[in-house]
Amino acid sequence: MELEDFINKFAGCFNQTSATAIKPETEFRKLDEWGSMMALIVIAMIDADFGKTITSEDLKNAGTIASLFEIVKNK
Amino acid sequence: MAVFSVPNIQVKGISAAVPKQVEDNNDFALLTETDRALFIKTVGIRYRRIAPAGVTASDLCLAAAENLLAGLNWGRDEVRVLVFVTQTPDYIIPNTASLLQEKLGLSKTCIAFDVNLGCSGYVYGLSITGGLLQNMPGAKALLLVGDISTATISMRDKSTAPLFSDAGTATALEYDKEGVIHFNLQTDGKEFDDIIIPGGGYRNQLNEKQLKYTEYEKGITRNDLHMKLDGIKIFNFGLREVAPNIEKLLLEKGIDKDSIDYFVFHQANLLMLESIRKKLKVAPEKVPYSLYDYGNTSSATIPVTMVSELREQLETERVKLLLSGFGVGLSWGSAYIETKNIICPKMIEI
């Protein structure tokens, strides 16, 4: 499981946010497009592509995409 | 033992009724235009049916049952079992099934009772009704399943209001030595409060405080008599439990997944259902959806989908079906049934 792959798949969940705006240090919950629907889409992606379950607490605790990656990796 | 079979049972007909009044999620004011479009694309629900004041789940089920009985060659005194699955009964006391027994003109020898289940209710209802009927040669049964969930939600709550819709259904079952239904039913009460109406019962008895509206976050305002739903927990529950439950049923009963014609899921959320479909490696054309037009009708979604999406096949062909319901309780289960040229009248509006 690589960070670059995770970021590409995370970026693929969004419709209006440019892929260039999705970086390890991006605070994803501050993105304009982020909301409850995007949370479900990201959860479904992580379940399908990485076989891991993340909770709403995980999403709240992960400030950045890199920290979410670490949470997923350590599950 | 969660996996079991009920022999001597055959489904002979299915019907459904919905209220005439339609609401369009494109008009839902608590979401922005962009959010509405994303909601409809992701959750898959556009239109919802709303029962007007005074119309209950039992009224919708009664209309569905009368419509079904009109197509069946049954004497009403042959109906020995009536099970009404709902979470929106007419009264707290008495059970609504008794009222339905009278309104349908069924015999006083008919067993009639309510079952309080939601999303899993149709599959559980088939097992309960079939379980009683399997030892009654010559007898017939009605399984009535429906809810008016829109009466339980706050229209100021964007986490529930665009999801729920109302419907009532009727399923006819007969004692038949040729028939059998296989089940895998499960429960996990640890997460009982993931979907809950906290007030108005006997744990938290009705008081004035429960009527007070609270804003939990922007766009989520409700009181304690309204349904609360933890969307992410329920989403993860669906991803975690549904596919293994179905796989176990098919494995233990030696059913070839590829031989199944249709997988009819509880219509909760398109993204969740598509994730489950992919886990099961089932082709898209084998998974019908009714949620765009009829929303989440709680216990009724499976028969509503069968009537709205599979009516022609059910009436004219032998069909092998895998049914799966999951949600409030938490309670979930799957059933494998085979039908042959059943009575399946068009959806009615009342």
Chai-1 contact restraints between the chains, C-beta under 6 A:
chainA,res_idxA,chainB,res_idxB,connection_type,confidence,min_distance_angstrom,max_distance_angstrom,comment,restraint_id
A,M37,B,L38,contact,1.0,0.0,6.0,A-B,restraint_1
A,M37,B,T42,contact,1.0,0.0,6.0,A-B,restraint_2
A,L40,B,F235,contact,1.0,0.0,6.0,A-B,restraint_3
A,L40,B,L271,contact,1.0,0.0,6.0,A-B,restraint_4
A,A44,B,L271,contact,1.0,0.0,6.0,A-B,restraint_5
A,A44,B,S275,contact,1.0,0.0,6.0,A-B,restraint_6
A,D47,B,L239,contact,1.0,0.0,6.0,A-B,restraint_7
A,T53,B,N236,contact,1.0,0.0,6.0,A-B,restraint_8
A,S56,B,I232,contact,1.0,0.0,6.0,A-B,restraint_9
